[in-house]
């Protein structure tokens, strides 16, 4: 894990979105978010997680926490929020500290309910995945939450609740860039037939 921090790309942004897929595949994306927070100069960071299950069992920020503990600033105070359980202080926090959020913005294939005839192979799907991620981000930037919800439903994005929370905290009209994209195989993990995969992306928000 230390190696991930050492080779993590340096990003300049207002906020960073990172995945919570398999750490051995997208750990560098998580490490980039940690590096962004650590090198911001702030003593605090707002971290917006995805609530998959009961809060006591939630895992979406675990990799961020683990890498932060190994960083040069393990004492950085993390304000964790898991929409819809966010409180009403997101905008205030986002105005005075760096922001990170996690999302796996696309779940695809047989293991997620797609018919075998309709399931795309991961190696052929980078343009498809990038287009969907960018559509989600454009909708968030314009605060078109109906369009965002529709795209999330179409591609099974787990950003469906935390995305609007992040967008409201940052305000409309932000710029964004998909810095890195990985399509992570989940067939074996789910005991499902291939193709079954999850998209993970490192996204910067200006």
Buried (B, 14 or more C-beta within 10 A) or exposed (E): BEEBBEEBBEBEBBBBBBBBBBBEBBBBBBBBBBBBBBBBEBEBBBBBBBBEEEEEEBEBBBBBBBBBEEBEBEEBEBBBBBBEEBEEEBEEBBEEBBBBBBBBBBBBBBBBEBEEEEBBEBEEBEEBBBEBBBBBBBBBBBBBBEBBBEBBEEBBBBBBBBBBBBBBBBEEEBEBEBBBBBBBBBBEEBEBEBBBBBBBBBBBBE
